[in-house]
Amino acid sequence: MAHLAKWLNEEKIQYLESVPDWQAAIEAVARPLLHEQAISQRYVDTIIQQKQEIGPYFVIAPRIAMPHARPEQGAEKLGLSVLKLAKGVNFDADENDPVDILFMFAAPDSNSHIEMITQLAEVLSDEEKMAQVLSAVNQAELSRLLLS
């Protein structure tokens, strides 16, 4: 598998049964990055504001969201976190709803995240691996799939 372990660890991989709404999903996936100071609260607020203004630009495929903002909007250092929801949440993304897995990334500049995004794209395009990820039923299983 792609080398996501370079950017992920157990603390940055979360599994929750449900969240009340899409804003709560964004806030939950952001927590590990806020905790390690990879992003500021402004980064999270910007993502939520942009979704409200222009729509769910970060819902990239059925069930999958990749919330992010620009480096100058509160990205302090390179970061990646994952949230898997047992019960998906609607982002008003038409046929891509409900979303049940979120990959939040942050990059402090326009180049440092290229390797990370390339590795993440490999995971996202691996249908077999994504089927396993999407059917994971707990944090341990999700971690095993993403870190191995």
Protein Blocks (a to p, Z undefined) as FASTA:
>chain_A
ZZfklmgcfklpccdfbdfblklmmmmmmmmmmmnomacfklmmmmmmmmmmnopfklmb
ghiacddddfknopabdcddddddfbdcdehlajmpccfbdcddddfbfklmmmmmmmmm
mmmmmmklmmmmmmpcbfklmmmmmmZZ
